């Protein structure tokens, strides 16, 4: 059995309640402060558009439809986006409390795991984003959930997978990772593949959680989406990866034959493909007013083929573009001339009657003053960019894998989500980086079991 710095088997006993609740309170305090101060939450134009579509009974899939369905269900109880932002706060507090418990189980002192969770909750970027009505917040909560489950699995995978409740939690976290992100299947495949390889002698133990995740995902995307008449159309591959094609055109325009050029000019003048391309901001091309995605929607197969051929024939160019596009994850300071979006201060004008209505004026003034001070160009690297946490966290995961491979499973969540972000990052904004930021910050705590060791035997 595993031993930790606390008494064996008493992690969740009443004897330790007095240790847990101060940590929970210190985690909850800043997040609730942000919620009451910025009530009903941080809402962007995308948030307002999503709420308007939901009120009209229109459920599209450009934002994963499961998120809109959940928003619709919860706002039937309380007709305000505040219900969503409050639930996100409660979920974040619960997950950070679970992170502390699981951290103790893999060898962290309670004070250390608690300090990491508290520091994370008090970061201005975390408070302001946790109360944002954005699908990226839900994705981040699920990512932390998956991290916690892998921390729970680490001390004794066989015992963890023998418990039906643990199987349900792991399967649920994987299913939601898939459903809440169009690229989430990457996370599921990576995590499932590594789990199956690492536990190949007991692979049958993974049948229930992995099979359950697949079944739940298919059930949601099948009958549930049909019940809500979900318009399943998403951005075609040719549109989503148009910046990659633009990168190839930028570096090797002679490669494109006449038929390829016809495909490009059907969307925008070749001048736009050249001048609107920004490797660090893929959205610059997609949002250019002369860029018309209608042609891509009408012939998705042709543009998908163009993306495929451009990638296969110019792998280094496309890889270089991806490195540049995802540089916001790995470079602490924004490059000169590149914008980095942090938060949305004002609720956009809307016909839904939603407006800022703070419940505590002094709290609003305090948090606003904090935002103004941390949202300065020379401070973005410290308060908003994930790189200063991601690199130490990846190093901690690597050292843990080398020194304590048997409990290195938590690093898998960080690696899987970092890979997904690298492959899909588009716009330089904090909401796009929130998942990697969160896992990077919490992942730094893996240095303790990596360096201090893990007491007990397997």
Beta strands, then each sheet from edge to edge (+ up, - down):
end
